[in-house]
Amino acid sequence: MVALNLRVPGLGQGRSVLSCENGELTGTSAVLVTNRTDWSAKKILATYLRRWPIETFYQDRKGPLGLDE
């Protein structure tokens, strides 16, 4: 994992995390961005993994399940 604090125009300060399948930074990867500049890369990734089932539920609810109507 690689983490970097950055400034996003129009949004302000943020922290970006690049997580790769292996130490050579190749294979499957994910980029996460948060406004929590004080969090470690490990905490950002752990929080995202806990949140993922909620995100997929909202996507399903609005799409195939048709619950947005």
Sequence and secondary structure as in RCSB ss.txt:
>XXXX:A:sequence
MVALNLRVPGLGQGRSVLSCENGELTGTSAVLVTNRTDWSAKKILATYLRRWPIETFYQDRKGPLGLDE
>XXXX:A:secstr
 EEEEEEETTTEEEEEEEEESSTTS SSEEEEEES TTS HHHHHHHHHHHHHHHHHHHHHHTTT TT 
